[in-house]
Amino acid sequence: MNRYDLAGRVAIVTGGARGIGYGVARRLLQSGARVALWDIDEAAAGRASVTLAAEGGPVIAVGVDLTDAVAIDRAIAATLGAFGHLDILVNNAGIAGSTVPLVEYPVDEWRRIIEVDLVGVFLCCRAAVPHLRTRDWARIVNVASVAGKEGNPNMSAYSAAKAGVIALTKSLGKELASTGVRVNCVTPATVKTEIFAQMSQAQIDYMLARIPIGRFGTVEENANMITWLCTEDCSFSTGAVFDTSGGRCTY
């Protein structure tokens, strides 16, 4: 495993209690960063922070509803209170929702997925950017999805939200291009995490069949890519989309 140099850097990882977020937090800590795990499940974030702290590295848990702008401001204040500044924001938190045809999709659930998966990313960026711009360099990495590029059938809300994350990344990357802040995103194919519990077996089988490599990606593979995007080595890419789809994406 390569060890990146993130000594002295402070990172926020949303959805950090489990899955890709947890893997990213671990990788950042292994590279010398200090990490705030943001998660709506504060108890799970607390347990994750204890485990990660035992492996080495300063980490705190912050309970936060990413659809609530006021709660995000409080979480920013808690992070700054613990670590003093902010260098990295990884917007990883998301929900998949039901796998049903669009005409059957519950309206309230459709809106909830957009709120969490897209509006939450906007709110976190909106709160963090003023602090990130004070640094010589800073990084934002948004976790989108192959669904945002291709559109998964029976996942209209998730696909639309993740397409929005890609567009938001491109827009904000251009806005901040003259600063030290780089803004990029990744588009994973399906990774076997707890989000599978929200999907039907037919949907899981469909997604696996679409991956040329013939297997699902791993948390570690995505964490490696995201961590690299948080480093000084990623200096000339902004508003870019990095594929972690096992060959599925055609652009």
Backbone bond lengths (Angstrom), bond angles and torsions (degrees), N, CA, C in turn:
res aa  C-N    CA-C-N  psi(-1)  N-CA   C-N-CA  omega(-1)  CA-C   N-CA-C  phi
1 M - - - 1.460 - - 1.521 109.87 -
2 N 1.346 116.48 128.07 1.453 120.56 174.83 1.520 109.89 -72.83
3 R 1.320 115.70 141.15 1.459 120.16 176.24 1.516 108.04 -108.30
4 Y 1.324 115.97 115.81 1.452 120.53 177.26 1.525 109.44 -81.29
5 D 1.327 115.33 159.07 1.458 119.88 -179.22 1.529 109.45 -98.82
6 L 1.323 116.16 97.92 1.455 122.25 176.83 1.529 110.59 -120.44
7 A 1.318 115.38 25.98 1.466 120.29 -179.30 1.521 110.46 -57.49
8 G 1.314 115.78 130.88 1.456 121.47 178.51 1.514 115.16 84.09
9 R 1.326 117.53 -7.43 1.457 121.02 -179.04 1.524 110.58 -83.35
10 V 1.328 115.74 150.66 1.466 122.27 178.99 1.519 108.59 -119.63
11 A 1.332 114.94 129.75 1.463 120.30 -175.87 1.523 111.60 -126.36
12 I 1.316 115.21 145.05 1.460 123.45 166.90 1.517 107.33 -106.37
13 V 1.326 116.65 132.89 1.461 121.95 173.91 1.526 107.28 -124.30
14 T 1.327 117.27 113.19 1.459 119.60 178.38 1.525 109.41 -82.55
15 G 1.329 115.09 149.29 1.461 118.62 -173.85 1.512 110.99 62.86
16 G 1.331 115.78 35.88 1.466 120.65 -171.45 1.509 115.22 -84.28
17 A 1.317 117.91 0.13 1.464 119.93 -175.93 1.519 113.37 -78.61
18 R 1.322 116.66 -17.57 1.467 119.09 -174.11 1.521 109.92 -160.09
19 G 1.329 115.76 172.25 1.458 121.54 171.92 1.514 114.42 60.75
20 I 1.333 115.33 -142.78 1.459 120.63 -177.71 1.524 110.57 -60.85
21 G 1.319 117.64 -39.50 1.458 120.07 -179.71 1.512 112.50 -59.33
22 Y 1.312 116.22 -43.72 1.469 120.76 177.77 1.527 110.30 -63.01
23 G 1.337 116.25 -43.09 1.459 119.71 178.73 1.513 112.51 -62.55
24 V 1.333 116.67 -39.48 1.461 120.66 177.49 1.527 110.46 -64.99
25 A 1.327 115.95 -44.99 1.469 119.29 179.64 1.523 111.00 -58.67
26 R 1.301 117.03 -43.88 1.472 120.93 178.95 1.524 110.63 -61.40
27 R 1.330 116.41 -44.42 1.475 120.32 -178.22 1.530 110.78 -65.52
28 L 1.333 116.80 -39.76 1.459 120.17 177.81 1.519 111.38 -64.39
29 L 1.316 116.40 -42.54 1.463 120.61 178.49 1.522 110.91 -63.41
30 Q 1.335 116.47 -41.17 1.459 120.34 178.39 1.529 111.61 -63.39
31 S 1.322 116.17 -22.44 1.463 121.18 -179.75 1.521 112.69 -95.01
32 G 1.332 117.13 5.47 1.457 120.64 173.56 1.512 116.19 101.15
33 A 1.340 117.77 -0.31 1.460 120.11 -179.28 1.524 111.16 -79.09
34 R 1.320 114.96 162.76 1.456 122.63 167.72 1.525 107.04 -103.35
35 V 1.317 116.79 140.72 1.466 119.70 -167.03 1.522 111.60 -131.34
36 A 1.344 114.78 135.45 1.467 121.91 170.11 1.523 107.94 -106.49
37 L 1.317 116.03 117.31 1.460 121.44 175.70 1.522 108.44 -85.38
38 W 1.321 116.91 113.99 1.460 121.38 175.31 1.521 108.92 -100.38
39 D 1.312 116.53 130.54 1.463 119.02 179.36 1.523 109.27 -158.47
40 I 1.331 116.32 146.11 1.461 119.55 176.88 1.526 110.89 -68.67
41 D 1.335 115.71 -26.43 1.469 121.28 176.61 1.532 107.52 -91.08
42 E 1.318 115.05 88.77 1.462 119.75 -174.08 1.525 112.02 -63.69
43 A 1.340 116.95 -36.02 1.466 120.01 179.94 1.527 110.58 -64.90
44 A 1.335 116.58 -43.88 1.469 119.91 178.66 1.518 110.77 -64.97
45 A 1.325 116.87 -39.23 1.462 120.02 177.62 1.522 110.38 -63.58
46 G 1.327 116.57 -38.90 1.464 120.19 177.56 1.513 112.22 -62.11
47 R 1.335 115.83 -44.02 1.477 119.31 178.45 1.520 110.52 -64.23
48 A 1.330 116.39 -42.01 1.470 119.80 179.42 1.519 110.98 -63.11
49 S 1.322 117.30 -39.95 1.461 119.94 -178.80 1.523 111.45 -65.76
50 V 1.339 116.74 -36.40 1.462 120.37 177.77 1.529 109.98 -64.08
51 T 1.323 116.51 -44.89 1.468 120.68 179.71 1.520 111.12 -62.66
52 L 1.336 116.28 -46.09 1.458 119.76 -178.44 1.523 111.72 -67.62
53 A 1.318 116.88 -38.44 1.467 119.89 178.79 1.520 111.19 -63.07
54 A 1.334 116.05 -34.28 1.461 120.25 179.36 1.524 111.60 -66.99
55 E 1.343 115.70 -25.02 1.466 120.22 178.15 1.519 111.28 -82.93
56 G 1.325 116.27 -12.12 1.465 120.44 178.99 1.509 111.73 113.37
57 G 1.316 116.02 133.87 1.461 120.53 177.45 1.504 112.54 111.54
58 P 1.340 117.26 139.90 1.458 121.59 -178.78 1.523 111.63 -75.27
59 V 1.327 116.27 128.59 1.461 121.69 -178.23 1.522 108.55 -146.88
60 I 1.328 116.39 140.60 1.454 121.25 175.12 1.523 109.25 -125.04
61 A 1.320 116.67 158.62 1.460 123.00 176.40 1.517 108.80 -111.83
62 V 1.327 116.05 135.19 1.461 121.60 179.76 1.524 108.04 -131.21
63 G 1.322 116.86 119.57 1.449 120.32 175.30 1.518 109.99 -80.40
64 V 1.340 116.85 129.25 1.465 119.73 -176.71 1.526 110.54 -156.77
65 D 1.330 115.61 137.52 1.462 123.16 171.77 1.521 107.24 -91.57
66 L 1.316 117.29 112.81 1.457 121.32 -172.81 1.522 113.09 -74.09
67 T 1.303 118.26 -3.61 1.461 120.13 174.02 1.525 112.00 -92.99
68 D 1.317 116.70 0.65 1.464 123.22 -175.38 1.522 109.64 -113.44
69 A 1.324 117.60 107.80 1.464 121.60 -175.85 1.527 111.81 -61.74
70 V 1.317 117.07 -37.19 1.461 120.07 -179.99 1.529 110.30 -67.14
71 A 1.329 116.70 -41.23 1.468 120.60 178.18 1.524 110.79 -63.15
72 I 1.322 117.09 -37.01 1.460 120.72 178.23 1.526 110.49 -66.40
73 D 1.317 117.47 -41.10 1.469 119.79 176.46 1.531 110.96 -59.94
74 R 1.341 116.50 -39.96 1.471 119.81 177.61 1.522 110.52 -65.42
75 A 1.332 117.36 -39.10 1.466 120.93 -179.99 1.527 111.12 -66.92
76 I 1.335 116.87 -38.23 1.464 120.52 174.99 1.525 109.62 -60.90
77 A 1.332 116.12 -45.61 1.468 120.23 -179.55 1.517 111.03 -61.90
78 A 1.332 117.43 -40.33 1.465 120.86 178.71 1.516 111.31 -64.77
79 T 1.324 116.60 -40.16 1.464 121.02 179.80 1.525 110.64 -66.31
80 L 1.320 116.26 -45.51 1.470 120.00 178.46 1.523 111.04 -65.95
81 G 1.333 116.60 -35.75 1.452 119.30 177.36 1.511 112.65 -63.59
82 A 1.338 116.67 -34.23 1.461 120.87 -179.30 1.527 112.64 -80.67
83 F 1.347 116.62 -38.18 1.468 119.77 -169.18 1.533 114.52 -120.48
84 G 1.320 117.80 -12.55 1.458 120.14 172.31 1.512 116.64 92.37
85 H 1.315 118.00 -30.40 1.455 120.83 179.86 1.527 108.81 -156.13
86 L 1.334 115.91 -177.26 1.464 120.87 -178.49 1.520 109.56 -142.20
87 D 1.335 116.39 133.36 1.465 121.85 179.92 1.525 113.65 -119.84
88 I 1.325 116.95 -28.62 1.465 121.11 -169.03 1.523 109.64 -137.77
89 L 1.327 115.91 135.88 1.463 122.31 171.82 1.512 108.55 -126.95
90 V 1.321 116.72 120.26 1.461 122.28 174.60 1.524 107.80 -111.33
91 N 1.334 115.92 108.69 1.461 121.84 178.87 1.526 108.88 -88.66
92 N 1.321 114.88 94.08 1.456 120.64 -174.94 1.532 113.32 -109.72
93 A 1.321 118.04 -26.81 1.462 121.00 -172.12 1.526 111.52 -59.29
94 G 1.333 115.86 140.70 1.461 120.00 177.67 1.512 111.50 -172.78
95 I 1.326 115.10 161.82 1.460 121.61 175.47 1.516 108.40 -129.00
96 A 1.340 115.97 149.86 1.467 120.75 -176.56 1.518 112.37 -89.17
97 G 1.323 117.14 -39.70 1.456 120.39 -177.94 1.516 112.56 79.95
98 S 1.309 115.15 -173.71 1.464 121.78 -177.25 1.521 111.43 -70.77
99 T 1.314 115.69 157.18 1.462 121.64 173.74 1.523 107.27 -113.60
100 V 1.324 114.55 86.03 1.470 121.62 -178.49 1.526 108.54 -140.77
101 P 1.338 117.74 158.30 1.462 119.73 177.69 1.525 111.64 -58.78
102 L 1.328 115.57 151.82 1.455 120.83 -176.83 1.526 112.27 -54.57
103 V 1.328 117.88 -40.93 1.464 120.12 -176.34 1.519 112.22 -68.24
104 E 1.336 117.33 -15.52 1.459 121.07 178.35 1.525 112.36 -103.06
105 Y 1.334 116.67 -0.49 1.464 119.28 -172.35 1.528 110.45 -71.57
106 P 1.326 118.49 128.04 1.463 120.46 176.07 1.535 110.04 -62.59
107 V 1.317 116.27 127.93 1.466 120.80 -174.60 1.525 111.32 -60.16
108 D 1.323 117.46 -43.66 1.464 119.97 -178.48 1.522 111.53 -64.23
109 E 1.334 116.75 -37.72 1.467 119.16 178.83 1.522 110.65 -69.43
110 W 1.326 117.67 -39.15 1.466 121.13 178.58 1.526 109.47 -57.83
111 R 1.328 115.37 -46.95 1.460 119.86 -179.88 1.527 111.54 -65.56
112 R 1.319 117.53 -36.87 1.463 121.19 179.86 1.524 110.62 -62.83
113 I 1.323 118.14 -41.85 1.461 121.36 -179.81 1.527 110.50 -64.91
114 I 1.322 117.38 -41.91 1.457 120.45 176.56 1.527 110.30 -62.01
115 E 1.320 116.65 -41.33 1.466 121.18 -179.65 1.533 111.46 -61.59
116 V 1.321 116.94 -46.85 1.462 120.78 -176.89 1.531 111.10 -74.12
117 D 1.335 116.27 -49.75 1.463 120.85 -168.97 1.524 114.20 -81.47
118 L 1.325 117.69 -25.18 1.461 120.32 -178.27 1.535 112.30 -118.39
119 V 1.322 116.75 -54.48 1.457 118.84 -179.45 1.534 110.38 -62.12
120 G 1.334 116.84 -36.95 1.464 120.20 177.86 1.519 112.28 -60.23
121 V 1.320 117.18 -39.12 1.468 120.99 177.46 1.530 109.80 -64.99
122 F 1.337 116.65 -44.96 1.460 120.67 177.32 1.521 111.32 -58.24
123 L 1.337 117.31 -46.71 1.462 120.47 -177.31 1.528 111.76 -64.48
124 C 1.328 116.64 -40.13 1.472 119.51 178.88 1.523 110.75 -65.83
125 C 1.336 117.17 -43.41 1.464 120.02 177.99 1.526 110.16 -63.11
126 R 1.308 116.30 -43.21 1.473 120.94 -178.67 1.526 111.41 -59.41
127 A 1.327 116.25 -39.83 1.461 120.19 -179.52 1.518 112.59 -77.49
128 A 1.331 117.27 -33.48 1.466 120.63 -173.05 1.520 114.04 -86.65
129 V 1.323 117.67 -32.96 1.467 120.27 -171.99 1.533 113.31 -56.08
130 P 1.330 120.79 -43.14 1.467 118.06 178.94 1.526 113.32 -57.34
131 H 1.316 117.39 -33.34 1.470 121.17 178.22 1.525 111.18 -78.39
132 L 1.317 117.26 -38.69 1.456 120.67 179.45 1.524 111.38 -65.19
133 R 1.308 117.01 -34.86 1.467 120.52 -177.56 1.525 112.42 -68.79
134 T 1.307 117.93 -15.14 1.470 119.92 178.39 1.519 112.21 -80.32
135 R 1.323 117.23 -8.63 1.460 121.85 -177.09 1.532 110.32 -93.68
136 D 1.344 116.17 156.93 1.465 120.12 176.62 1.520 110.62 -62.87
137 W 1.303 115.71 -37.53 1.457 120.31 171.84 1.524 108.29 -146.90
138 A 1.323 115.62 152.36 1.460 121.08 177.80 1.523 108.12 -154.23
139 R 1.308 115.27 163.92 1.458 120.41 -175.21 1.526 110.95 -136.53
140 I 1.334 115.39 138.71 1.462 122.96 168.15 1.521 107.06 -121.05
141 V 1.320 116.59 128.42 1.459 121.48 174.99 1.532 107.96 -125.50
142 N 1.311 115.54 121.31 1.457 121.59 178.91 1.520 110.12 -103.44
143 V 1.316 116.79 134.27 1.471 120.93 178.10 1.525 107.98 -93.66
144 A 1.323 115.48 105.52 1.460 121.64 176.80 1.532 107.97 -94.42
145 S 1.313 117.68 -134.52 1.466 120.62 -179.37 1.517 108.96 -171.07
146 V 1.329 115.40 154.76 1.457 119.92 170.88 1.525 110.22 -57.89
147 A 1.326 116.85 -27.80 1.472 120.36 177.74 1.510 111.66 -61.84
148 G 1.331 117.43 -28.23 1.459 121.29 177.74 1.509 112.80 -72.99
149 K 1.332 117.56 -20.89 1.456 121.96 176.64 1.523 111.58 -91.01
150 E 1.344 116.27 -42.53 1.459 120.06 -170.57 1.518 113.69 -106.29
151 G 1.347 117.74 -25.07 1.451 120.38 -175.91 1.514 111.43 76.20
152 N 1.330 116.64 103.81 1.460 119.69 177.11 1.518 110.13 -82.18
153 P 1.332 118.23 130.65 1.465 119.11 177.83 1.522 110.94 -62.02
154 N 1.319 115.80 144.34 1.466 123.49 179.93 1.528 112.74 68.20
155 M 1.320 116.65 14.28 1.468 121.81 175.10 1.531 108.78 -134.02
156 S 1.326 116.36 52.81 1.459 120.46 -172.26 1.523 112.51 -65.07
157 A 1.318 118.11 -40.68 1.467 120.28 -178.13 1.524 110.57 -67.55
158 Y 1.319 116.64 -47.71 1.462 121.31 -179.58 1.526 110.45 -62.31
159 S 1.331 116.41 -44.67 1.469 120.40 -179.51 1.518 111.06 -62.53
160 A 1.327 116.35 -43.66 1.462 120.47 -179.83 1.523 111.38 -65.46
161 A 1.337 116.43 -42.44 1.466 120.15 -179.99 1.520 110.82 -62.96
162 K 1.332 117.30 -44.19 1.460 119.78 -177.25 1.526 111.61 -71.69
163 A 1.333 117.93 -31.30 1.464 119.88 172.01 1.515 109.64 -63.23
164 G 1.325 116.16 -38.28 1.457 120.21 176.27 1.515 112.74 -63.56
165 V 1.329 117.42 -37.67 1.472 121.11 177.76 1.526 110.30 -63.11
166 I 1.322 116.97 -40.20 1.467 120.04 177.84 1.525 110.19 -62.17
167 A 1.328 116.86 -46.53 1.466 120.32 -179.50 1.523 111.32 -65.94
168 L 1.324 117.41 -39.88 1.466 121.25 177.19 1.528 110.32 -60.59
169 T 1.321 116.28 -42.24 1.466 121.16 178.83 1.519 111.08 -59.37
170 K 1.325 116.32 -45.97 1.462 120.37 -179.38 1.528 110.98 -64.72
171 S 1.322 116.42 -42.13 1.459 120.51 -179.75 1.525 111.33 -64.70
172 L 1.331 116.64 -50.71 1.463 119.83 -177.58 1.522 111.27 -67.79
173 G 1.315 117.46 -35.01 1.460 120.19 176.79 1.518 111.95 -58.25
174 K 1.334 115.81 -41.19 1.469 120.05 177.70 1.526 110.73 -69.01
175 E 1.321 117.45 -41.20 1.461 120.97 179.83 1.525 111.86 -57.81
176 L 1.337 116.34 -38.92 1.462 121.23 -172.80 1.529 113.04 -102.19
177 A 1.316 117.12 9.78 1.467 120.42 -173.90 1.526 113.03 -61.20
178 S 1.316 117.56 -28.55 1.460 119.85 -178.98 1.525 112.48 -86.85
179 T 1.315 117.47 1.24 1.464 122.34 177.75 1.530 109.23 -104.65
180 G 1.315 116.05 -173.02 1.460 120.04 176.86 1.521 113.31 -87.71
181 V 1.336 116.63 5.56 1.466 120.54 -177.14 1.521 109.66 -92.88
182 R 1.318 117.18 126.13 1.463 122.55 174.12 1.528 108.16 -107.99
183 V 1.327 115.54 136.62 1.467 121.97 -175.62 1.518 108.85 -125.46
184 N 1.320 117.19 115.69 1.457 121.46 -179.34 1.520 110.11 -137.55
185 C 1.320 115.95 169.63 1.462 118.61 176.02 1.521 110.20 -140.00
186 V 1.322 114.91 163.36 1.463 122.05 175.49 1.525 108.15 -118.38
187 T 1.331 115.07 152.26 1.466 120.53 179.79 1.521 109.39 -124.75
188 P 1.336 116.96 82.08 1.459 119.39 179.71 1.523 112.41 -68.66
189 A 1.321 115.85 146.82 1.456 119.94 159.22 1.532 105.94 -76.52
190 T 1.296 116.33 -174.53 1.456 119.55 -175.45 1.523 111.57 -62.92
191 V 1.313 115.00 132.22 1.458 122.95 174.40 1.518 107.03 -115.96
192 K 1.308 116.95 132.20 1.463 119.69 -174.87 1.525 109.88 -75.99
193 T 1.328 114.75 96.33 1.456 122.30 177.18 1.529 107.67 -130.36
194 E 1.313 116.01 -169.34 1.466 120.13 -178.93 1.520 112.98 -64.60
195 I 1.335 117.89 -15.59 1.458 120.66 179.02 1.526 111.28 -64.59
196 F 1.347 117.03 -19.88 1.459 120.75 177.35 1.520 111.34 -59.08
197 A 1.319 116.77 -28.56 1.465 120.03 -178.84 1.523 111.42 -64.31
198 Q 1.328 117.63 -18.31 1.460 121.61 179.28 1.524 112.58 -90.44
199 M 1.342 117.49 -2.17 1.456 121.58 -173.86 1.521 111.10 -115.17
200 S 1.332 115.38 151.83 1.462 120.17 173.77 1.522 109.44 -77.78
201 Q 1.352 116.44 158.46 1.459 120.26 178.35 1.525 110.61 -63.27
202 A 1.324 116.44 -35.30 1.464 119.93 178.87 1.529 110.97 -62.72
203 Q 1.331 116.48 -38.67 1.456 120.11 178.55 1.522 110.58 -67.85
204 I 1.326 116.98 -40.49 1.468 121.29 178.88 1.529 110.40 -63.16
205 D 1.337 115.82 -44.44 1.468 120.26 179.96 1.531 110.80 -63.48
206 Y 1.326 116.24 -39.55 1.474 120.67 178.57 1.521 110.42 -59.69
207 M 1.315 116.11 -46.69 1.466 119.72 -176.38 1.521 111.74 -67.91
208 L 1.327 117.74 -38.41 1.463 120.10 177.57 1.524 111.38 -63.28
209 A 1.321 116.62 -40.49 1.463 120.94 -177.93 1.526 112.07 -64.58
210 R 1.325 117.51 -19.46 1.458 121.68 -177.12 1.529 112.93 -88.86
211 I 1.330 118.52 -6.22 1.462 121.36 -175.14 1.534 109.91 -95.74
212 P 1.336 119.03 111.97 1.467 120.74 -176.68 1.527 114.17 -57.59
213 I 1.334 117.98 -35.11 1.463 119.71 179.67 1.529 111.02 -65.12
214 G 1.319 117.63 -22.36 1.460 121.15 172.37 1.515 115.19 89.35
215 R 1.305 117.57 15.27 1.463 120.57 176.56 1.517 108.67 -152.17
216 F 1.326 115.94 165.01 1.454 120.21 173.83 1.527 110.04 -75.91
217 G 1.324 115.87 153.61 1.450 120.06 173.04 1.515 110.39 -71.02
218 T 1.314 115.78 169.20 1.457 120.41 179.41 1.528 109.92 -112.13
219 V 1.308 114.68 159.71 1.459 120.72 174.63 1.515 109.90 -57.02
220 E 1.319 116.79 -44.09 1.463 121.54 -175.73 1.532 111.61 -63.85
221 E 1.332 116.82 -40.26 1.466 119.47 179.86 1.530 111.20 -62.65
222 N 1.309 116.28 -41.58 1.461 119.81 178.23 1.519 111.58 -71.10
223 A 1.330 116.61 -39.07 1.463 120.14 178.25 1.523 110.98 -62.34
224 N 1.321 117.02 -37.69 1.463 120.45 178.73 1.529 111.38 -62.10
225 M 1.327 116.45 -46.06 1.465 120.48 179.92 1.523 110.91 -64.71
226 I 1.325 116.45 -45.75 1.463 120.21 -178.46 1.523 110.62 -63.00
227 T 1.319 117.14 -41.70 1.466 120.07 -179.94 1.516 110.89 -63.68
228 W 1.328 117.53 -42.07 1.466 119.19 176.97 1.524 110.86 -59.35
229 L 1.331 117.59 -39.80 1.460 121.05 179.20 1.524 112.21 -64.74
230 C 1.322 116.74 -17.00 1.466 121.93 178.03 1.521 113.13 -89.06
231 T 1.316 117.77 -1.51 1.461 120.65 -173.51 1.523 112.16 -97.56
232 E 1.332 115.46 169.67 1.462 121.29 175.27 1.524 111.57 -67.57
233 D 1.330 117.79 -22.99 1.463 120.60 179.24 1.523 111.89 -62.77
234 C 1.320 116.95 -30.00 1.465 121.00 176.21 1.523 107.62 -87.22
235 S 1.315 115.89 84.43 1.467 120.69 -170.57 1.529 114.22 -112.93
236 F 1.332 117.76 -23.75 1.470 120.14 -174.06 1.520 112.18 -114.86
237 S 1.313 117.00 9.92 1.465 121.48 175.79 1.516 108.85 -111.09
238 T 1.328 116.33 126.01 1.462 120.45 172.44 1.514 108.19 -151.63
239 G 1.323 115.86 147.07 1.456 120.34 -173.04 1.511 111.87 66.09
240 A 1.328 116.70 23.57 1.464 121.60 -174.16 1.521 111.60 -104.49
241 V 1.327 114.77 159.81 1.463 122.05 -178.97 1.520 108.10 -119.40
242 F 1.329 116.03 120.18 1.463 121.29 -178.25 1.526 109.27 -106.07
243 D 1.324 114.39 123.56 1.465 121.56 -173.30 1.516 111.75 -82.84
244 T 1.325 117.09 128.50 1.468 122.07 169.47 1.522 107.94 -129.67
245 S 1.335 115.17 56.28 1.467 120.15 -172.18 1.517 114.49 -112.15
246 G 1.339 117.82 9.03 1.458 118.97 179.56 1.517 113.50 67.06
247 G 1.331 116.18 25.06 1.472 120.43 178.73 1.505 113.96 93.41
248 R 1.334 117.89 0.75 1.468 119.54 -176.58 1.526 112.35 -69.05
249 C 1.334 116.85 -43.42 1.470 120.35 -175.06 1.526 110.49 -67.69
250 T 1.309 116.41 138.05 1.461 120.96 179.10 1.522 111.95 -101.56
251 Y 1.323 117.95 0.38 1.469 121.70 174.53 1.501 109.25 -154.41
